[in-house]
Amino acid sequence: MERIQHGVLEVGLTENSPWVIRTNDGPAGLEPEIIRSLAEQLNSEIRWHWDSEDDLLAALQHHQLDLVIGGLTNRSRLSQQAALTRPYYQSRYTVGFPSGVPLPSSLNGLEVAIPPVNHMHAALKEKNAKPVKVTDVTRTESPIAAPTWWLSAHGLIAGPWEIIIDKHVMALPKGENAWMLALQRHLNGYSNIEQQLQQLEAAQ
C-alpha cells in the first residue's frame, strides 16, 4: 500500500466484456473505470498488463502484480491462488422474454436459448427447462437465459426464476491487508453497477 499510494499500481487484466473491454485507446469497461477512480484517489499511476487469467494469477502469487481483474467470480480454485475481495456485485441469471410476451408460470418443458459456452446448462435442467445451445443468442426468438443486466440491455423482460448467481470479485496478492482494505472500501462505495453494465452491453 505504501508503494502504490503516490506510486504505481500494477494491474493485470483479461478481456471479458463488459467487465473489461480491450480497445485501441486502452482498457474500457466497468472494472477499469472502478480502478481508475481508485487510482485517482490514491494519486497512483496505473500500469496495465494484458494476459491470460492463469498467467496473471501466477504473476500475482509472485507479487509481480497488485491486482487482477476481468469479471472474476469467487470460485474455490481462485481463492486458493489469491486473496479475493468480498463480492462487490452479484449477477443474477434468469430467463428473459420479449416485451409483450406473457411470462409462463414455470420453466417446465420450456426451450431456453443459451450460448455454446456457458455455466447455466445444469441449473436450467434442474428447473426442468430444456436448454438449447445457440451460436448467437441475440438472433433467436426463443426465451434466453442470461444475467438481468444483459436481458435489460437487449430489451427483454426478466422472469422471476433464479437460475444461478455469479458473485464478482477482484484478486490481490495474499497478505496485503492495507491494500485490501483500501480497495474494499472503494468497492463498497461504488454504486449503479447494474445500470453501468446495461449501458456497456447496449453499446457493444
C-alpha positions as CSV (number, residue, x, y, z in Angstrom):
1,M,0.0,0.0,0.0
2,E,2.9,2.4,0.8
3,R,4.3,1.7,-2.7
4,I,1.0,2.1,-4.5
5,Q,0.0,5.4,-2.9
6,H,1.6,8.2,-4.9
7,G,3.3,5.5,-6.9
8,V,2.5,2.8,-9.5
9,L,-0.4,0.4,-9.4
10,E,0.4,-2.8,-11.4
11,V,-2.9,-4.2,-12.7
12,G,-3.3,-7.5,-14.7
13,L,-6.4,-7.8,-16.8
14,T,-8.0,-10.2,-19.2
15,E,-10.7,-9.3,-21.7
16,N,-14.2,-10.2,-20.5
17,S,-16.9,-7.7,-21.8
18,P,-18.5,-5.7,-20.3
19,W,-16.3,-6.1,-17.2
20,V,-13.1,-5.5,-19.1
21,I,-13.0,-4.4,-22.8
22,R,-9.8,-4.1,-24.8
23,T,-9.7,-1.1,-27.1
24,N,-7.1,0.8,-29.1
25,D,-7.3,3.6,-26.5
26,G,-6.6,1.3,-23.5
27,P,-8.8,-0.8,-21.3
28,A,-12.5,0.1,-21.0
29,G,-15.4,-1.5,-19.2
30,L,-16.7,-1.5,-15.7
31,E,-13.7,-2.6,-13.8
32,P,-11.0,-0.4,-15.4
33,E,-13.2,2.6,-14.6
34,I,-13.5,1.4,-11.0
35,I,-9.8,1.1,-10.7
36,R,-9.1,4.4,-12.4
37,S,-11.3,6.2,-9.9
38,L,-9.4,4.5,-7.0
39,A,-6.0,5.3,-8.5
40,E,-7.1,9.0,-8.7
41,Q,-7.9,8.9,-5.0
42,L,-4.5,7.4,-4.2
43,N,-2.6,9.6,-6.6
44,S,-1.3,6.5,-8.3
45,E,-0.3,5.8,-11.9
46,I,-1.7,2.6,-13.4
47,R,0.3,0.2,-15.5
48,W,-1.9,-2.3,-17.3
49,H,-0.8,-5.8,-18.1
50,W,-2.8,-8.0,-20.5
51,D,-2.5,-11.7,-20.3
52,S,-4.5,-14.9,-19.7
53,E,-6.1,-15.4,-16.3
54,D,-3.8,-18.3,-15.4
55,D,-0.6,-16.3,-16.2
56,L,-1.9,-13.2,-14.4
57,L,-2.7,-15.2,-11.3
58,A,0.7,-16.8,-11.3
59,A,2.3,-13.3,-11.5
60,L,0.0,-12.2,-8.7
61,Q,1.3,-15.0,-6.5
62,H,4.8,-13.8,-7.1
63,H,3.8,-10.3,-6.2
64,Q,4.6,-9.0,-9.7
65,L,1.1,-7.6,-9.8
66,D,-1.0,-5.7,-7.3
67,L,-4.4,-6.6,-8.7
68,V,-6.1,-8.9,-11.3
69,I,-9.4,-8.0,-12.9
70,G,-11.6,-9.5,-15.6
71,G,-15.1,-10.3,-14.3
72,L,-13.7,-12.8,-11.9
73,T,-16.1,-14.7,-9.7
74,N,-15.4,-16.2,-6.2
75,R,-14.8,-19.8,-7.1
76,S,-12.8,-22.1,-4.9
77,R,-9.8,-22.5,-7.3
78,L,-9.3,-18.8,-7.4
79,S,-9.4,-18.4,-3.6
80,Q,-6.5,-20.9,-3.4
81,Q,-4.4,-18.7,-5.6
82,A,-5.2,-15.2,-4.4
83,A,-6.8,-13.0,-1.8
84,L,-10.3,-12.1,-3.0
85,T,-12.3,-9.0,-2.2
86,R,-15.8,-9.5,-0.9
87,P,-18.3,-9.7,-3.8
88,Y,-18.9,-6.2,-5.0
89,Y,-21.8,-7.2,-7.3
90,Q,-23.9,-10.2,-8.0
91,S,-25.1,-11.1,-11.5
92,R,-28.5,-12.8,-11.2
93,Y,-29.2,-15.2,-14.1
94,T,-32.8,-15.8,-15.1
95,V,-34.8,-16.3,-18.3
96,G,-35.8,-13.3,-20.4
97,F,-38.7,-12.9,-22.8
98,P,-39.6,-10.3,-25.5
99,S,-41.7,-7.4,-24.3
100,G,-45.4,-8.2,-24.5
101,V,-45.0,-12.0,-24.3
102,P,-46.8,-13.4,-21.2
103,L,-44.4,-14.9,-18.7
104,P,-45.1,-18.7,-18.1
105,S,-45.9,-19.9,-14.6
106,S,-42.8,-22.2,-14.7
107,L,-39.9,-23.3,-16.8
108,N,-41.2,-26.9,-17.1
109,G,-40.5,-28.1,-20.7
110,L,-39.6,-24.6,-21.9
111,E,-36.9,-24.4,-24.5
112,V,-34.4,-21.8,-23.4
113,A,-31.5,-20.4,-25.5
114,I,-28.0,-20.4,-24.0
115,P,-24.6,-19.6,-25.6
116,P,-22.5,-22.6,-26.7
117,V,-20.1,-22.0,-23.8
118,N,-22.0,-21.4,-20.6
119,H,-22.4,-22.5,-17.0
120,M,-26.2,-22.5,-16.9
121,H,-27.0,-25.8,-18.5
122,A,-27.2,-27.9,-15.4
123,A,-29.1,-25.3,-13.4
124,L,-31.7,-25.0,-16.1
125,K,-32.1,-28.7,-16.3
126,E,-32.7,-28.7,-12.5
127,K,-35.7,-26.4,-13.2
128,N,-37.0,-28.8,-15.9
129,A,-36.2,-26.4,-18.7
130,K,-34.8,-27.6,-22.0
131,P,-31.5,-25.6,-22.6
132,V,-30.7,-25.2,-26.3
133,K,-27.2,-24.0,-27.3
134,V,-27.4,-21.2,-29.9
135,T,-24.5,-19.7,-31.7
136,D,-25.8,-16.1,-31.4
137,V,-28.5,-15.7,-28.7
138,T,-29.2,-12.1,-29.8
139,R,-30.7,-13.5,-33.0
140,T,-33.1,-16.1,-31.5
141,E,-36.8,-15.6,-30.8
142,S,-36.7,-18.2,-28.0
143,P,-36.5,-17.2,-24.3
144,I,-32.9,-16.6,-23.3
145,A,-31.1,-17.4,-20.1
146,A,-28.7,-14.6,-19.1
147,P,-27.9,-12.1,-16.3
148,T,-30.6,-9.5,-15.6
149,W,-28.4,-6.6,-16.8
150,W,-27.8,-8.4,-20.1
151,L,-31.5,-9.0,-20.6
152,S,-32.4,-5.4,-19.9
153,A,-29.7,-4.2,-22.3
154,H,-31.3,-6.3,-25.1
155,G,-34.9,-5.2,-24.3
156,L,-36.0,-8.4,-22.7
157,I,-38.2,-8.9,-19.7
158,A,-36.5,-10.8,-16.9
159,G,-38.5,-13.7,-15.4
160,P,-38.8,-14.4,-11.6
161,W,-36.7,-17.5,-11.6
162,E,-33.2,-17.6,-10.1
163,I,-31.0,-19.8,-12.3
164,I,-27.6,-19.1,-10.8
165,I,-25.8,-16.2,-9.1
166,D,-22.3,-15.0,-10.1
167,K,-20.5,-13.1,-7.3
168,H,-17.9,-10.8,-8.8
169,V,-14.6,-10.1,-7.1
170,M,-11.1,-8.8,-7.7
171,A,-7.9,-10.7,-6.9
172,L,-5.0,-9.4,-4.8
173,P,-1.8,-10.9,-3.6
174,K,-2.3,-12.7,-0.2
175,G,-1.1,-10.9,2.9
176,E,-1.7,-7.3,1.6
177,N,-4.2,-6.3,4.3
178,A,-3.9,-2.5,4.0
179,W,-4.3,-2.6,0.2
180,M,-7.2,-5.0,0.5
181,L,-8.9,-2.6,3.0
182,A,-8.5,0.4,0.7
183,L,-9.8,-1.5,-2.4
184,Q,-12.8,-3.0,-0.5
185,R,-13.8,0.4,0.9
186,H,-13.7,1.8,-2.6
187,L,-15.8,-1.1,-4.0
188,N,-18.3,-0.8,-1.1
189,G,-18.9,2.8,-2.1
190,Y,-19.4,2.1,-5.8
191,S,-23.0,2.3,-7.0
192,N,-25.2,1.9,-10.0
193,I,-23.3,-1.1,-11.3
194,E,-26.4,-2.8,-12.9
195,Q,-27.1,0.4,-14.9
196,Q,-23.5,0.7,-16.0
197,L,-23.4,-2.9,-17.2
198,Q,-26.6,-2.4,-19.1
199,Q,-25.2,0.7,-20.8
200,L,-21.9,-1.0,-21.6
201,E,-23.6,-4.1,-23.1
202,A,-26.1,-1.9,-25.1
203,A,-23.1,0.0,-26.6
204,Q,-21.4,-3.2,-27.9
